[in-house]
């Protein structure tokens, strides 16, 4: 199967991977686009894991206002100003801000949830299932806790703009790391809703 420049260009537009990587993936998959995309994603995700430890101190702070009723301020970091200035990075940060406005996460990640909140949730789940055998209760508690994370932690939430409703925010971040070749971190966010009760 001959890999044409047109095929390489098309794959590059779809994946954002480098020319040589696209050519190699197409050659190895005998011109099968889906297999080539899978190969590039696996390679990109492996590379993304290696980049996770690198310092990310550039980036953007973006605001998003929805109908003058909900406001979000978010900071997303990357390694270079060059990436921070790209349209793709800006759009990504704006999309995450819009997601926060829509999905209202309480925490950035599960690591940010105070231990007493987790213990309180576990206690409620145990009370709901106390008539069942202990080993069953623990499985149910773990399952309900995962659901709690998926509803309340930004990185565990399913991205509102994903048409298949499968990709989580952490998956989108990993894709961006693979695309830009830099470590990318959602550092912090604040969400305001008009008339909401203030804790304190």
C-alpha positions in Angstrom: 0.0 0.0 0.0 1.5 3.3 -1.0 1.1 6.1 1.5 0.4 9.4 -0.3 1.2 12.9 0.9 -2.6 13.5 0.8 -3.2 10.7 3.2 -0.5 11.9 5.6 -1.9 15.4 5.5 -5.4 14.1 6.2 -4.2 12.1 9.2 -2.2 15.0 10.5 -5.2 17.3 10.4 -7.2 14.7 12.3 -4.7 13.9 15.0 -2.3 16.9 15.2 0.7 14.4 15.1 3.9 15.1 13.3 4.3 14.3 9.5 6.8 11.5 10.0 4.7 9.9 12.8 1.6 10.0 10.5 3.5 8.5 7.6 4.9 5.7 9.8 1.5 5.0 11.4 -0.1 4.8 7.9 2.6 2.5 6.6 2.4 0.2 9.6 -1.4 0.0 9.3 -1.4 -0.5 5.5 -3.3 2.7 5.0 -6.1 1.9 7.5 -7.0 5.3 9.0 -8.7 4.0 12.1 -5.7 1.7 13.0 -3.3 4.6 12.3 -5.2 6.9 14.6 -5.2 4.2 17.3 -1.5 3.7 16.9 -0.8 7.5 17.2 -3.1 7.8 20.2 -1.3 5.0 22.0 2.0 6.6 21.2 0.8 10.0 22.2 -0.7 8.8 25.5 2.6 7.0 26.4 4.5 10.2 25.6 2.0 12.2 27.7 2.7 10.1 30.7 6.4 10.8 30.4 5.7 14.6 30.3 3.5 14.6 33.4 6.5 15.5 35.7 7.7 18.5 33.7 7.3 22.0 35.0 4.4 23.9 33.6 4.5 27.6 34.6 3.1 29.3 31.4 -0.5 29.2 30.3 -3.7 31.2 30.5 -6.2 32.5 32.9 -9.6 32.7 31.1 -13.0 33.9 32.2 -16.3 32.6 30.9 -19.7 34.2 31.6 -22.9 32.4 30.8 -26.0 34.7 30.3 -24.8 37.1 33.1 -25.8 34.4 35.6 -22.8 32.1 35.9 -19.1 33.1 35.8 -16.0 30.9 35.7 -12.4 31.9 36.2 -9.8 29.2 35.3 -6.0 28.8 35.2 -4.5 26.2 32.9 -0.8 25.8 32.7 1.6 24.6 30.0 5.3 24.7 29.5 5.8 27.4 26.9 4.3 30.7 26.0 4.3 29.5 22.4 1.7 26.8 23.2 -0.3 29.2 25.4 -0.8 31.6 22.5 -2.1 29.0 20.1 -5.8 29.1 19.1 -6.1 25.4 20.0 -4.9 25.9 23.5 -7.1 29.0 24.0 -10.1 27.0 22.7 -9.3 24.1 25.0 -9.1 26.4 28.1 -12.4 28.1 27.1 -14.1 24.7 26.6 -13.1 23.6 30.1 -14.3 26.9 31.5 -17.6 26.4 29.7 -17.8 22.8 31.0 -17.3 24.1 34.6 -20.2 26.6 34.1 -22.4 23.7 32.9 -21.4 20.8 35.2 -20.6 22.7 38.4 -17.8 20.6 39.8 -17.0 21.1 43.5 -13.4 20.0 43.4 -10.6 19.9 40.8 -9.6 16.3 41.5 -10.4 13.5 43.9 -7.2 14.3 45.7 -8.6 17.7 46.6 -11.7 16.3 48.5 -11.2 16.7 52.2 -11.0 13.3 54.0 -14.0 14.1 56.3 -16.2 14.6 53.2 -15.2 11.2 51.8 -15.8 9.6 55.2 -19.2 11.2 55.5 -20.2 10.0 52.0 -19.0 6.4 52.9 -21.0 6.5 56.1 -24.2 7.5 54.2 -23.6 4.7 51.6 -23.0 2.1 54.4 -26.2 3.2 56.2 -28.2 2.7 52.9 -26.9 -0.8 52.5 -26.5 -2.0 56.1 -28.8 -5.0 55.6 -26.4 -6.7 53.1 -23.3 -8.8 53.7 -20.2 -6.8 54.5 -18.2 -7.8 51.4 -21.2 -6.7 49.2 -21.5 -3.4 51.2 -17.9 -2.5 50.5 -18.3 -3.1 46.8 -21.4 -0.9 46.7 -19.7 1.8 48.8 -16.7 1.8 46.3 -19.1 2.0 43.3 -21.1 4.9 44.9 -17.9 6.7 45.7 -16.7 6.5 42.1 -20.1 8.0 41.1 -19.6 10.8 43.6 -16.1 11.5 42.1 -17.6 11.5 38.6 -20.3 14.1 39.6 -18.1 16.3 41.8 -14.5 16.3 40.5 -13.7 18.3 37.4 -11.1 15.8 36.1 -13.5 12.8 36.6 -16.5 14.5 34.9 -17.5 13.5 31.4 -16.8 16.4 29.1 -20.1 18.2 28.2 -19.0 18.7 24.6 -18.0 15.1 23.9 -20.7 13.8 21.4 -20.3 10.2 22.7 -20.4 11.3 26.4 -17.4 9.0 27.2 -14.4 11.2 27.5 -13.6 12.7 30.8 -11.9 16.0 31.3 -8.7 14.2 32.3 -8.8 12.4 28.9 -9.1 15.7 27.1 -6.1 17.0 29.0 -4.1 13.9 28.1 -5.0 14.4 24.4 -3.8 18.0 24.6 -0.5 16.9 26.2 -0.1 14.4 23.3 -1.0 17.1 20.7 1.3 19.8 22.0 4.1 17.7 23.3 4.0 19.6 26.6 2.8 19.0 30.1 -0.6 20.6 30.6 -2.2 21.1 34.0 -5.6 22.4 35.0 -4.4 24.3 38.0 -7.4 25.9 39.6 -10.9 27.3 39.0 -13.6 29.4 40.6 -17.3 29.3 39.7 -19.8 31.9 40.7 -23.6 31.6 40.3 -25.8 34.6 40.8 -27.8 34.4 44.0 -26.1 31.2 45.3 -25.8 30.7 49.1 -22.4 31.5 50.4 -20.8 29.0 52.8 -19.3 30.5 55.9 
